[in-house]
Every structure is written in structure tokens, then in C-alpha cells.
């Protein structure tokens, strides 16, 4: 990236001898950018050794730089509720986004899913357990020496402008 007239400008070579000019304006309005490209290999004909490109555009709106707000909750209090009713995860997103939800237990993936949300929403999802998740629930419900079910849920929301936010929640469920 090069700084050109208080704007970040970058350029790269594309296939078939074409030049792609990339520019990002700091604010709404007209944007003009230019670049000169030279090659490390020289031809005897001096007109073949360089090229230049110019471009201009107008941005009519300001981009969204606000990250989505994200909330996360595990409503279950006991491991046996998971066996009876399935694993549920409650989440909140402040705007339209793609939300990836991953739950891990002792380093292994317990359950995972990805949802697309078209507007601000609060929703409860019922997730299917992975084989490692089923094994962890089984271990937590053993009669002799049961292990507590330690869960770490991570949610990552990405909106259409590629603003992302992650939230992690830890919860230990009793038998």
C-alpha cells in the first residue's frame, strides 16, 4: 500500500498484462488514483518496459465500521438436562450477521453450528452433539467418579462489512 494524496492506494499485477488499481477513500466524495508499473525484465523496445493506470470513482456513503454486539448464554444447569432435552445455546446479535457457534469441552469440540441472521435477534438454538460431546456427557453422568462437564462456548459474529466480534463463555455443569 502506498500513501497517495492522503488516501491509501495499492496496486497489483493481474493476468494478461492488466493492472488492478485498489484505493480506499477516507471519507465520502470523489477519489482519483494513479500508478506506474515497471518490470524487472527489460525489452529492447523501451515502450514495452513500463505501463501506467489511472482510475476515479465516487463513494456515495460511509462504510459501517461498527462491530456487531454479541450475547451468549448456556441455559442448562445440569448435564442430565442435555441428555434429556438436547444441548441449547441462547445468543443475541445486534444486527444482520453470520454467527459461528462452537462449544468445546476439555479441548475437544462438543457441538458447533453456523447461522445467518437477517436482523437484530435473540434466539435459542438446539445443537447436535459431536461424538466427543456425547462421550463427555456420558462421562459426566457416570455413577462412579463422574467428571463435571466443563464447557467453553465461543460465538463469532461477522456482518456484511466484515466487522467481527467474538464472545467466549465458560460454564461448568453438575451431574
ABEGO torsion letter per residue (X at the ends): XBBBGGBBBBBBBBBGGBBBBBBBBABBEBBBBBBBBBBABBBABAAAABBBBBBBBBBABBBBABBBBBBBBBABABAAAAAAAEBBBBBBBABBBBBBBBBBBGGBBABBBBBBBABBBBBBBBBBBBAAAAAAAAAAABABGBBBBBBBBBBBBBBAAGBBBBBBBBBBBBX
